[in-house]
């Protein structure tokens, strides 16, 4: 963190500064003297205000620019004698302290008002009076003198480490003194000398020595010398000596010039001529310090900074990552290029206009007149009886249209017109007639609200018991537009027509399948213009929400319509739609319900000596299995289920199979689904890792889960469970639903009929057990690791306990018919994601 700018530097860039801490610098004296005179003159000429805060000796400090009464507070002006780059001062470098408080009481609070770089602290507090400076004693009392202002100067040093332990009694010692060279560093007062045991190694006190030596900003300690000799870490002290920190200057100097844009006239000015930055600084790090000092010259506020070039006006344009290095140049010359960002339009006007304030407006480069016209018009003050007719390009006859492109600075002239406006009323005999004279004359600039009632009296409705007037439209433009009460009428001829509507409307109520609605399902004879918030309670009272569901919102028209806001006005017969939301998951028979996503689990009875596999299959020969009774989802897990559960998206919808998840993520879904149903819960979660319920963190780490198949939660099917269900149990069909190739398109989406895309679930015929899409559409993850060995007659086989790849079954919408057979087996790394692999779920009843 850096505070302020380093505008003055060593050599030709920095005024020589005396490093004796008790000597006050001349330039600081001048500054403080000027501040003193300014404060004195201000205090003498300013108005007096009664202070409400009593005098305090508690040491309170306020960082405020308001001037307290001299009788209760003292203004303390702070300045930094050394280390100014390592501390930030309060606003205006001033604080206030309670009059009569002593330095011991306010010192801590003063320090809190400062912002130090990490590892630095204040020291050497001095009280400045005129050209004299003396050490600030704890007992000093702030009284403010005649001006109510006192000056305090301090220095900033590194926070010293604790000195090494004192030499043991009777041991031989040497005395070391510390200093810095050149005059761009200082030793913390009170730490100038150190006594150590004779023979102490430099490495044992080096950290301490560096903690008491503070280089000025952008300098660093390059090496240490004892006398005139460089010392290393192994150097040992055998006699008294002076140690000097040799400092390296890491500054680079930037010098700035303004480069005019398109002419020899400069339109910008910069408040700094040069700036010292740290070696290795990038333009991106320092440009804010520069650009905050770049301002337009008075009268050229339409110019701004454009870019900056190196060395000359035609030099390389530097970017944020450009690095300033001492090896490249002792001083960089930087040319600030300016650009015109706006055009200046000077307002002129005729005798019907009093004046313009402001007389100048700004327009973006290539802006259209329509974007600034309102700003120009608001600046005008008209004589009584006059209004604005049009704007022109200076004194030419060119009328400025809204799409006129502004390409340069130029005058614009406001042309006034008479103050009289004739409002004409359009007639529609089918609905209303207009009484003579069918027009009204009003003053220009009248607001519509002031004349609306007068004009409405001329309207005679055909059937005033059924219809009414609900607003007005201006019809003089390209399209009619509604008239607001604040509309200001400026046209010489102004045509309008009334908005005629029925006085009453009917609001029909519709609902989804989870809400019943009382009869009649309509709110009749609602006054036209009624807001929804005023009749919402009537509509809500007609609803009966089904068990396990709650009310979500009302929508306009139907389920896909916009949400019905409280301020919606009913101006015609309208349908509104009540939408429900799932409140709590529940199980109804074999149907599992949550949100708007219900799914059915099909019962599979226990299997004894059931046959699966196929003749000719190398990895899945014909063999027998025994299975406990289980349930399997009628369809693959959809995007709607998955997003609702895993993304907490209560709006989740969608019947497409969920694909693109890893095997591990499918396992997490099963646990999350189990936890969601109150009748199951965490205790029935199938999968664990290190005795914890398997979760997303485990999946991300690809930790292998452990399965307890005896629990009743949801899980992935084993290969045997999947294949038995797919083949229709004992039906033993080749594909899920059929063994006839010419009928496969009725039961499966595969390469022949899928058009190369995945399809919504349950759009084909189910197999004998009522299961959809077990052949084709999305492939389906199973529990098992890849295994080439089969055990004939096994009970609830789950495969090996480890492996490299997991099994998926059923083929996909891209595979051919052979690859979609019930017996066909595929394997894939469990951490991989595939756009055509999903899963379905099973559980034990």
C-alpha positions in Angstrom: 0.0 0.0 0.0 1.3 3.4 -0.9 0.0 6.8 0.4 0.2 9.9 -1.6 2.7 10.4 -4.5 6.5 10.5 -4.5 6.8 13.6 -6.6 10.3 14.8 -5.2 13.3 12.5 -5.6 17.0 12.4 -4.9 19.7 14.2 -7.0 18.0 16.5 -9.5 14.6 15.3 -8.5 14.6 15.7 -4.8 15.5 18.5 -2.5 18.3 17.5 -0.1 16.9 16.7 3.3 18.8 16.9 6.5 18.8 13.5 8.3 19.2 14.9 11.8 15.9 14.1 13.5 15.9 17.2 15.6 16.4 19.7 12.8 13.3 21.0 11.1 13.3 21.0 7.3 12.9 24.4 5.6 10.3 23.3 3.1 8.2 21.9 5.9 8.5 25.1 7.8 7.3 27.1 4.8 4.3 24.7 4.4 3.3 24.8 8.1 3.7 28.6 8.2 1.4 28.9 5.2 -1.1 26.6 6.8 -0.8 28.6 10.1 -1.6 31.9 8.2 -4.4 30.3 6.2 -6.0 28.9 9.4 -5.6 32.2 11.2 -7.2 34.3 8.5 -10.0 31.8 8.2 -10.6 31.8 11.9 -10.7 35.5 12.0 -13.0 36.0 9.1 -15.3 33.0 9.5 -18.6 32.9 11.4 -18.6 31.8 15.0 -20.5 28.6 16.1 -21.3 27.5 19.6 -19.7 24.1 20.5 -21.9 21.6 22.1 -19.2 19.1 23.2 -17.7 20.0 26.6 -14.0 20.1 27.1 -12.5 16.7 27.7 -9.2 15.4 29.0 -10.0 11.8 27.9 -7.7 12.0 24.9 -10.5 11.7 22.3 -9.5 12.3 18.6 -11.9 13.2 15.8 -10.8 12.9 12.1 -13.2 15.6 10.8 -12.9 18.7 8.6 -15.4 20.6 10.7 -13.8 23.3 13.0 -14.7 22.9 16.6 -15.0 25.9 18.8 -11.5 27.0 20.0 -12.8 26.8 23.5 -13.3 23.0 23.3 -11.0 21.6 20.7 -7.5 22.0 19.2 -6.6 21.3 15.6 -3.4 19.3 15.2 -1.7 19.4 11.9 0.4 16.2 11.2 3.4 15.9 9.0 5.9 13.2 8.4 9.6 13.9 8.8 10.9 10.5 7.7 9.2 7.4 6.2 6.4 9.3 4.5 5.8 6.4 2.0 4.9 4.0 4.8 1.9 5.8 6.4 -1.4 7.3 5.4 -2.6 10.5 7.1 -6.2 11.5 7.8 -8.1 13.9 5.6 -6.3 17.2 5.1 -3.5 15.9 7.4 -5.5 17.2 10.4 -7.2 15.8 13.4 -8.9 17.5 16.4 -8.1 16.7 20.1 -9.9 17.9 23.2 -8.5 21.1 24.5 -6.5 20.6 27.7 -5.7 16.9 26.9 -2.1 15.9 27.3 0.0 14.0 24.8 0.1 10.8 26.9 -3.7 10.8 26.8 -4.1 11.3 23.0 -1.1 9.5 21.6 -2.8 6.1 21.2 -5.8 7.7 19.5 -3.6 9.7 17.2 -1.8 6.6 16.1 -5.2 4.9 15.4 -6.0 7.7 13.0 -3.0 6.8 10.9 -2.7 3.9 8.5 0.7 2.1 8.5 2.2 -0.3 6.1 2.5 -3.7 7.7 5.7 -3.9 9.8 6.1 -0.1 10.4 5.3 2.2 13.3 5.6 5.8 14.3 8.4 7.3 16.5 10.3 10.6 17.1 7.2 12.7 17.9 8.1 16.4 17.7 6.2 19.5 18.5 6.7 22.2 15.9 6.6 25.9 16.7 7.7 28.3 14.1 11.1 27.1 13.0 11.7 25.3 16.2 11.0 21.6 16.9 11.3 19.9 20.2 10.6 16.4 21.6 6.9 15.9 22.5 6.7 15.0 26.2 3.9 12.9 27.6 3.0 15.7 29.9 2.5 18.3 27.1 -1.0 19.8 27.2 -2.7 20.9 23.9 -4.1 24.4 24.3 -4.1 25.6 20.7 -2.7 29.0 21.5 -4.3 32.0 19.8 -5.1 30.1 16.5 -6.4 26.9 18.0 -3.9 25.0 15.9 -0.7 23.1 16.8 1.7 21.2 14.6 3.2 17.7 15.3 5.8 16.0 13.2 6.7 12.3 13.4 8.9 9.7 11.7 8.0 6.2 10.6 10.4 3.3 11.0 10.3 -0.5 10.7 9.0 -2.1 13.9 12.2 -3.3 15.6 12.7 -6.9 16.7 13.6 -7.5 20.3 17.4 -7.0 20.9 19.5 -10.1 21.4 19.9 -11.2 25.0 22.3 -9.1 27.1 25.9 -10.6 27.5 26.4 -12.8 30.5 27.9 -11.1 33.5 31.7 -11.0 33.4 31.9 -11.9 29.7 33.9 -9.9 27.2 31.9 -7.6 25.1 32.1 -5.4 22.1 30.0 -2.3 21.2 28.4 -2.0 17.8 26.9 1.1 16.3 24.5 1.2 13.4 24.0 3.5 10.5 22.8 3.7 6.8 24.3 5.1 3.6 23.6 7.0 1.5 21.2 9.5 3.1 18.1 7.6 2.2 17.7 5.5 5.3 17.7 5.9 9.1 18.2 3.9 12.3 15.3 3.8 14.7 16.0 6.2 17.6 17.1 4.5 20.7 18.5 1.5 18.8 21.7 3.1 17.4 24.1 0.9 19.5 24.2 -2.7 20.7 26.5 -4.5 23.1 27.1 -8.2 22.4 29.5 -10.8 23.6 32.9 -10.8 21.9 33.0 -13.3 19.0 29.2 -13.0 18.2 28.6 -13.9 14.6 26.9 -11.5 12.2 24.2 -14.0 11.3 23.0 -14.0 14.9 22.2 -10.3 15.0 21.6 -9.6 11.2 17.7 -9.9 11.5 17.7 -7.5 14.4 20.0 -5.0 12.6 17.8 -5.0 9.5 14.7 -4.5 11.6 16.1 -1.2 13.0 17.2 0.2 9.6 14.4 1.8 7.6 15.2 2.8 3.9 13.1 5.5 2.3 10.4 4.4 -0.2 11.7 2.2 -3.1 15.1 1.7 -1.5 16.4 -1.6 0.0 19.4 -2.9 1.9 21.9 -4.2 -0.5 24.7 -5.3 1.9 26.3 -4.5 5.3 29.8 -3.2 6.0 31.9 -3.1 9.1 33.9 0.0 8.6 34.7 0.0 4.9 34.7 -3.8 4.5 31.7 -6.0 3.4 30.7 -8.6 5.9 29.3 -12.1 5.5 27.0 -14.2 7.8 30.0 -15.9 9.4 31.8 -12.6 10.3 32.5 -12.4 14.1 32.9 -9.3 16.1 36.1 -9.1 18.1 36.3 -5.3 18.7 34.0 -2.3 18.8 33.0 -1.3 15.3 30.5 0.7 13.2 28.1 -1.2 11.0 26.6 0.4 8.0 23.6 -0.7 5.9 24.5 0.1 2.2 21.2 1.0 0.5 20.3 0.3 -3.1 18.1 2.8 -5.0 15.2 1.0 -6.7 13.5 4.0 -8.1 12.6 4.7 -11.7 11.6 8.2 -12.7 8.7 9.1 -15.0 8.4 12.4 -16.7 5.1 13.5 -18.3 4.1 15.6 -21.4 0.7 16.3 -22.9 0.3 15.5 -26.6 -2.5 17.5 -28.3 -5.1 15.7 -30.4 -5.4 16.9 -34.0 -4.0 20.4 -33.3 -1.2 22.2 -31.6 -3.6 23.2 -28.8 -3.4 21.3 -25.5 -6.8 20.6 -24.0 -5.6 18.7 -21.0 -3.3 19.6 -18.1 -1.4 17.3 -15.6 -0.9 18.2 -12.0 2.5 16.4 -11.9 5.6 16.7 -14.1 7.3 13.6 -12.9 6.8 10.7 -10.6 9.1 8.2 -8.9 8.0 4.6 -8.9 9.5 1.3 -7.8 11.8 -0.6 -10.2 9.7 -3.3 -11.8 6.4 -1.4 -11.5 3.9 -1.9 -14.4 2.0 0.9 -16.0 -1.2 -0.8 -14.8 -0.1 -0.4 -11.2 0.9 3.3 -11.4 -1.5 4.7 -14.0 -4.2 5.7 -11.5 -1.7 7.9 -9.7 -1.1 9.7 -13.0 -4.6 9.8 -14.5 -6.2 11.2 -11.3 -4.0 14.3 -12.0 -5.0 14.6 -15.6 -7.7 17.2 -15.9 -9.3 19.1 -18.9 -8.3 22.8 -19.2 -11.2 25.1 -18.4 -13.3 25.4 -21.6 -12.2 22.0 -22.9 -14.3 19.7 -20.7 -15.1 17.6 -23.7 -11.5 16.2 -23.8 -10.2 13.2 -21.9 -7.2 10.8 -21.6 -6.8 8.5 -24.6 -3.5 6.6 -24.4 0.2 7.0 -23.5 3.3 6.6 -25.6 6.9 6.1 -24.7 9.8 8.4 -25.6 7.9 10.7 -28.0 4.5 11.5 -29.3 5.0 8.9 -32.0 6.5 6.3 -29.7 5.3 2.9 -28.6 1.9 2.9 -27.0 2.3 1.2 -23.6 -0.2 -1.2 -22.1 -1.0 -2.1 -18.5 1.7 -4.8 -18.4 4.5 -2.5 -19.5 7.3 -2.7 -16.9 9.5 0.3 -15.8 13.0 -0.9 -15.1 16.2 0.9 -14.0 18.3 -0.9 -16.6 16.2 0.5 -19.4 16.2 4.2 -18.7 17.2 6.5 -15.8 14.1 8.5 -16.7 11.1 7.6 -18.9 9.5 10.3 -21.0 5.8 9.5 -21.3 3.5 11.4 -23.6 -0.2 11.5 -22.6 -2.4 11.6 -25.7 -5.8 13.3 -25.4 -9.0 12.6 -27.3 -12.2 14.4 -27.8 -15.0 12.5 -26.1 -17.9 14.9 -26.6 -19.0 17.7 -28.9 -19.9 21.2 -27.5 -23.2 22.5 -28.5 -23.7 26.2 -27.7 -27.4 27.2 -27.2 -28.7 30.2 -29.1 -32.3 31.4 -29.1 -34.8 33.9 -30.6 -36.9 36.7 -28.9 -39.5 34.3 -27.6 -37.0 32.8 -25.1 -35.6 34.6 -22.0 -32.4 32.6 -21.8 -30.7 29.2 -21.4 -29.1 27.7 -18.3 -26.6 26.1 -19.0 -25.7 27.8 -22.3 -23.5 24.9 -23.3 -24.4 21.1 -23.4 -22.3 18.2 -24.4 -23.1 15.4 -26.9 -21.2 12.1 -27.3 -19.2 11.7 -30.5 -21.5 10.8 -33.4 -24.6 11.0 -31.0 -28.0 11.6 -32.5 -29.9 14.9 -31.7 -32.7 12.9 -30.1 -30.4 11.8 -27.3 -29.6 15.3 -26.1 -32.7 17.3 -27.2 -34.5 17.0 -23.9 -31.4 18.2 -22.0 -31.2 21.3 -24.3 -34.9 22.0 -24.1 -34.9 21.9 -20.2 -32.2 24.6 -20.3 -34.6 27.1 -21.9 -36.7 29.7 -20.1 -39.6 31.0 -22.3 -41.4 34.4 -22.3 -45.0 34.3 -21.2 -47.2 33.1 -24.1 -44.3 31.3 -25.9 -43.1 27.7 -26.3 -40.6 25.8 -28.3 -41.3 25.2 -32.0 -38.1 23.5 -33.2 -34.3 23.4 -33.0 -32.1 24.4 -35.8 -28.4 24.1 -36.8 -27.1 27.6 -35.7 -28.7 30.3 -37.9 -29.2 28.0 -40.9 -32.7 26.8 -41.9 -31.7 23.1 -41.2 -34.2 21.7 -38.6 -32.6 19.2 -36.2 -34.5 15.9 -36.4 -34.1 13.2 -33.7 -31.8 11.1 -36.0 -29.6 14.1 -36.9 -25.9 13.0 -36.4 -23.8 15.4 -34.4 -20.3 15.3 -35.8 -18.6 18.5 -34.5 -18.9 21.5 -32.1 -21.5 23.9 -33.4 -24.3 26.2 -32.1 -27.9 25.1 -31.9 -30.7 27.6 -32.1 -34.1 27.3 -30.3 -37.0 28.7 -32.3 -40.0 29.7 -30.3 -43.7 29.7 -31.2 -47.0 31.1 -30.0 -48.3 30.0 -26.6 -51.7 28.8 -28.0 -52.4 25.1 -28.6 -55.6 23.8 -30.3 -56.6 20.4 -28.9 -58.8 18.5 -31.4 -60.8 15.5 -30.4 -61.2 12.5 -32.8 -64.8 11.2 -33.0 -66.0 7.5 -33.2 -69.8 7.5 -33.7 -70.0 3.8 -33.0 -68.9 4.4 -29.4 -69.2 8.1 -28.7 -69.8 11.6 -30.2 -68.1 14.9 -29.5 -70.0 18.0 -28.6 -69.2 21.2 -30.5 -66.9 22.9 -31.0 -65.0 19.5 -30.8 -61.8 21.3 -29.9 -60.3 23.3 -27.0 -57.8 26.1 -27.1 -55.3 26.1 -24.2 -51.9 27.8 -23.4 -48.8 26.1 -24.7 -46.8 24.0 -22.2 -50.1 23.1 -20.4 -49.9 19.8 -18.7 -52.5 17.2 -19.7 -53.9 16.9 -16.2 -54.9 20.6 -16.2 -57.1 20.2 -19.3 -58.3 16.6 -19.3 -61.5 17.2 -17.3 -62.4 20.1 -19.6 -62.0 18.0 -22.7 -63.8 14.9 -21.2 -67.0 17.0 -20.8 -67.3 17.1 -24.6 -67.6 13.3 -24.8 -71.0 11.7 -25.1 -70.9 7.9 -24.7 -73.4 5.7 -26.5 -74.0 3.5 -23.4 -72.6 5.1 -20.3 -74.1 2.4 -18.1 -71.8 -0.2 -19.7 -68.8 1.8 -20.9 -66.6 4.5 -19.4 -63.5 6.6 -20.3 -60.3 5.1 -18.9 -57.6 7.4 -20.3 -56.6 9.3 -23.4 -54.3 8.8 -26.3 -52.3 11.4 -28.4 -52.9 10.5 -32.1 -50.8 13.1 -33.8 -47.6 11.0 -34.0 -46.7 7.9 -36.0 -48.4 5.7 -33.5 -51.0 6.6 -30.7 -49.5 6.9 -27.3 -51.1 7.1 -23.8 -51.2 10.5 -22.2 -49.9 10.8 -18.6 -51.1 13.6 -16.4 -47.6 15.3 -16.4 -47.4 15.4 -20.2 -46.6 18.9 -21.4 -48.4 20.0 -24.6 -46.2 21.9 -27.0 -47.7 21.1 -30.5 -49.7 23.9 -32.2 -52.3 21.3 -33.1 -52.8 18.5 -30.7 -55.2 15.6 -31.6 -56.5 13.2 -28.9 -59.1 10.4 -28.5 -60.6 8.8 -25.4 -59.8 5.2 -24.4 -63.3 3.5 -24.1 -63.6 0.3 -22.0 -66.3 -1.7 -20.3 -66.9 -0.6 -16.8 -66.7 -4.1 -15.5 -64.7 -7.2 -16.5 -64.8 -10.9 -15.6 -61.7 -12.8 -14.4 -61.7 -16.5 -15.0 -59.7 -18.7 -12.7 -57.7 -21.8 -13.8 -55.5 -24.2 -11.9 -53.1 -27.1 -12.3 -54.0 -30.7 -11.3 -52.9 -30.2 -7.7 -55.4 -27.5 -6.9 -59.2 -27.6 -6.9 -61.2 -24.4 -7.5 -64.7 -23.6 -6.1 -67.6 -22.8 -8.4 -68.1 -20.5 -10.1 -64.5 -20.3 -11.2 -64.8 -16.7 -12.1 -64.7 -13.3 -10.4 -67.6 -11.4 -12.0 -68.3 -7.7 -12.5 -64.9 -6.5 -11.3 -64.6 -2.8 -11.8 -62.3 -2.0 -14.8 -58.9 -0.9 -13.7 -59.0 -2.9 -10.5 -55.5 -3.9 -9.3 -54.7 -7.5 -8.6 -53.7 -6.8 -5.0 -57.3 -5.6 -4.2 -59.0 -8.8 -5.3 -56.2 -11.4 -4.7 -57.8 -12.5 -1.4 -61.1 -13.3 -3.2 -59.3 -15.5 -5.7 -57.2 -17.2 -3.1 -60.4 -18.1 -1.1 -61.6 -20.2 -4.0 -58.6 -22.5 -4.0 -58.3 -25.9 -2.3 -54.7 -27.2 -2.3 -54.2 -31.0 -2.5 -52.3 -32.8 0.3 -48.5 -32.6 0.0 -48.7 -29.5 -2.2 -48.7 -25.7 -1.5 -49.7 -22.7 -3.5 -46.8 -21.1 -5.5 -48.1 -18.2 -7.5 -50.7 -16.7 -9.8 -49.9 -16.3 -13.5 -51.5 -14.4 -16.3 -53.4 -16.5 -18.9 -51.9 -20.0 -18.3 -49.1 -22.0 -16.7 -46.5 -20.4 -19.0 -47.8 -16.8 -18.6 -46.0 -14.1 -16.7 -46.3 -13.9 -12.9 -49.2 -11.7 -11.8 -47.8 -8.5 -10.0 -49.7 -6.8 -7.3 -50.2 -3.6 -9.4 -51.5 -5.4 -12.4 -54.7 -3.7 -13.7 -57.6 -5.6 -15.2 -58.9 -3.7 -18.1 -60.5 -6.5 -20.0 -61.8 -10.0 -19.4 -58.8 -12.0 -18.3 -57.8 -15.6 -17.5 -55.5 -16.1 -14.5 -53.8 -19.4 -13.5 -53.0 -20.7 -10.0 -49.8 -22.8 -9.9 -48.9 -25.2 -7.1 -45.6 -26.4 -5.8 -44.5 -29.6 -4.0 -44.2 -29.0 -0.3 -42.9 -32.4 1.0 -41.9 -35.6 -0.7 -44.2 -38.5 -0.2 -44.9 -42.1 -1.4 -48.3 -43.1 -2.7 -48.3 -46.8 -3.5 -45.5 -47.3 -5.9 -45.4 -43.6 -7.0 -42.8 -41.4 -5.4 -43.7 -37.7 -5.5 -41.5 -34.6 -5.0 -42.2 -31.2 -6.5 -43.7 -31.6 -9.9 -41.6 -34.7 -10.6 -43.4 -38.0 -9.8 -41.8 -41.3 -10.7 -43.1 -44.9 -10.5 -41.1 -47.9 -9.1 -42.1 -51.3 -10.6 -42.2 -54.3 -8.3 -39.9 -57.2 -9.3 -40.7 -60.4 -7.3 -37.9 -62.5 -5.9 -36.1 -64.6 -8.5 -35.1 -68.3 -8.0 -32.9 -69.9 -10.6 -33.6 -67.2 -13.1 -31.8 -67.3 -16.4 -29.9 -64.3 -17.9 -27.1 -63.9 -20.4 -27.0 -65.1 -24.0 -25.5 -67.8 -26.1 -22.4 -66.5 -27.9 -21.7 -63.6 -25.5 -18.1 -64.0 -24.3 -18.5 -61.8 -21.2 -22.2 -62.7 -20.4 -22.8 -66.4 -21.2 -26.1 -68.0 -20.2 -26.2 -68.5 -16.4 -28.6 -68.6 -13.5 -29.1 -66.1 -10.7 -31.2 -65.8 -7.6 -32.4 -62.3 -6.7 -34.2 -60.8 -3.7 -37.4 -58.9 -4.5 -36.7 -55.3 -5.6 -38.2 -52.3 -7.2 -36.9 -50.5 -10.3 -37.8 -47.1 -11.8 -40.1 -47.3 -14.8 -38.0 -44.7 -16.6 -34.5 -43.4 -16.5 -33.7 -40.6 -14.1 -34.7 -37.4 -15.8 -33.1 -34.0 -15.9 -36.1 -32.7 -14.0 -35.5 -35.1 -11.0 -31.8 -34.6 -11.1 -31.7 -30.8 -11.3 -34.5 -30.4 -8.7 -32.6 -32.5 -6.2 -28.9 -31.8 -6.9 -29.3 -28.1 -7.8 -32.1 -27.2 -5.4 -34.0 -25.8 -8.4 -37.7 -25.8 -7.4 -38.5 -24.9 -11.0 -36.8 -27.9 -12.5 -38.7 -29.6 -15.3 -37.8 -31.9 -18.1 -38.5 -35.4 -19.2 -35.2 -36.0 -21.0 -32.9 -38.6 -19.4 -30.2 -37.0 -17.3 -26.8 -37.7 -18.9 -23.3 -36.4 -18.5 -22.7 -37.3 -14.9 -19.9 -39.5 -13.6 -20.7 -42.9 -12.0 -19.7 -41.3 -8.6 -22.3 -38.5 -9.1 -25.0 -41.0 -9.9 -24.2 -42.7 -6.5 -24.5 -39.4 -4.7 -27.9 -38.8 -6.3 -29.2 -42.1 -4.9 -28.2 -41.1 -1.4 -29.7 -37.6 -1.7 -33.0 -39.1 -3.0 -33.1 -41.5 -0.1 -32.6 -38.7 2.4 -35.4 -36.6 0.9 -38.2 -39.1 1.6 -39.2 -39.0 5.3 -40.1 -42.7 5.3 -36.5 -43.5 4.3 -34.0 -40.9 5.5 -30.3 -41.0 6.2 -30.5 -44.3 8.1 -31.5 -46.1 4.9 -28.8 -44.5 2.7 -27.1 -47.4 0.8 -23.6 -45.9 0.1 -20.9 -44.8 2.6 -17.2 -43.9 2.7 -15.2 -44.2 5.9 -18.6 -44.7 7.7 -19.8 -41.3 6.4 -22.8 -41.0 4.1 -21.4 -40.8 0.6 -21.6 -37.2 -0.7 -20.5 -34.8 -3.4 -17.1 -34.2 -1.8 -16.4 -37.9 -1.9 -17.5 -38.0 -5.5 -15.3 -35.1 -6.5 -12.4 -36.9 -4.8 -13.4 -40.2 -6.7 -13.5 -42.1 -3.4 -14.9 -45.6 -3.9 -18.2 -46.1 -2.0 -19.2 -49.1 0.1 -22.7 -50.5 -0.6 -25.0 -52.0 2.0 -27.5 -53.7 -0.3 -29.8 -54.8 2.5 -30.9 -51.2 3.3 -34.0 -49.9 1.6 -32.7 -46.7 0.1 -32.2 -45.9 -3.6 -29.2 -47.3 -5.4 -27.8 -48.3 -8.8 -29.0 -51.7 -10.0 -26.6 -54.6 -10.1 -25.9 -56.1 -13.5 -28.1 -59.1 -12.7 -31.0 -56.9 -11.5 -30.8 -54.7 -14.5 -30.7 -57.5 -17.1 -33.5 -59.5 -15.4 -35.7 -56.5 -15.5 -34.7 -55.5 -19.1 -35.5 -58.9 -20.6 -38.9 -58.8 -19.0 -38.0 -61.4 -16.3 -38.7 -64.9 -17.5 -39.9 -63.5 -20.9 -36.2 -63.5 -21.9 -36.7 -61.1 -24.8 -33.6 -60.2 -26.8 -34.3 -56.5 -26.5 -36.3 -54.8 -23.8 -39.9 -55.5 -25.0 -39.4 -57.6 -28.0 -37.3 -60.3 -29.7 -38.4 -59.4 -33.2 -36.0 -57.0 -35.0 -38.8 -55.5 -37.2 -40.6 -54.3 -34.1 -37.6 -52.8 -32.3 -38.5 -49.3 -33.4 -41.6 -49.5 -31.3 -39.6 -50.2 -28.1 -36.2 -48.4 -28.5 -34.5 -45.3 -29.7 -31.3 -46.4 -31.6 -29.4 -45.4 -34.7 -32.2 -46.4 -37.1 -35.0 -44.1 -35.7 -33.4 -41.6 -33.1 -32.3 -39.0 -35.7 -29.0 -38.8 -33.8 -30.5 -37.3 -30.6 -31.7 -38.4 -27.2 -35.5 -38.5 -26.6 -37.9 -37.9 -23.7 -38.6 -40.8 -21.5 -41.6 -43.1 -22.1 -42.2 -42.1 -25.7 -41.8 -45.8 -26.9 -43.6 -48.9 -25.7 -42.7 -50.5 -22.3 -41.4 -54.0 -21.9 -43.4 -56.8 -20.2 -42.6 -55.4 -16.7 -43.8 -51.9 -17.7 -40.2 -50.5 -18.0 -39.3 -47.9 -20.7 -36.1 -47.3 -22.7 -34.1 -50.1 -21.3 -32.8 -50.7 -24.8 -31.4 -47.6 -26.5 -31.9 -43.9 -25.7 -29.5 -43.4 -22.8 -27.0 -46.0 -21.6 -27.4 -46.9 -17.9 -24.8 -47.1 -15.2 -24.8 -50.3 -13.0 -23.1 -51.0 -9.7 -20.6 -53.6 -10.9 -17.0 -53.3 -11.6 -15.9 -55.0 -14.9 -15.7 -58.7 -14.3 -15.1 -61.5 -16.8 -16.0 -64.4 -14.4 -19.6 -65.4 -13.7 -20.8 -67.6 -10.8 -23.7 -69.8 -11.9 -26.5 -69.8 -9.4 -25.2 -66.9 -7.3 -27.6 -65.0 -5.0 -27.8 -61.2 -5.4 -24.3 -61.1 -7.1 -22.6 -57.7 -6.9 -19.4 -58.5 -8.7 -15.8 -57.9 -7.5 -15.0 -55.3 -4.8 -12.5 -53.4 -6.9 -11.5 -52.7 -10.5 -10.7 -50.0 -13.1 -14.0 -49.6 -15.0 -17.7 -49.8 -14.1 -20.4 -51.4 -16.2 -23.2 -49.7 -18.1 -26.0 -51.5 -20.0 -28.7 -51.1 -22.7 -26.9 -49.3 -25.5 -27.7 -45.7 -26.6 -29.6 -43.8 -29.2 -26.4 -43.8 -31.4 -25.8 -47.6 -31.2 -27.0 -50.3 -33.6 -29.6 -52.9 -32.7 -27.1 -55.6 -31.7 -25.5 -53.2 -29.3 -28.8 -52.5 -27.6 -29.5 -56.1 -26.7 -30.4 -56.9 -23.0 -27.4 -59.2 -22.7 -24.8 -56.8 -24.2 -22.3 -55.3 -21.7 -20.3 -52.1 -21.8 -17.6 -50.7 -19.5 -16.3 -47.2 -18.8 -14.1 -45.4 -16.3 -16.3 -44.3 -13.4 -14.9 -40.8 -13.3 -15.7 -40.1 -17.0 -18.7 -38.1 -18.2 -20.6 -39.0 -21.3 -23.4 -37.2 -23.1 -25.2 -40.4 -23.8 -25.0 -42.3 -20.5 -27.5 -41.9 -17.7 -29.0 -44.3 -15.1 -32.1 -45.6 -13.4 -32.6 -46.5 -9.8 -33.6 -49.6 -7.7 -34.5 -50.2 -4.1 -35.7 -53.1 -1.9 -39.3 -52.8 -0.8 
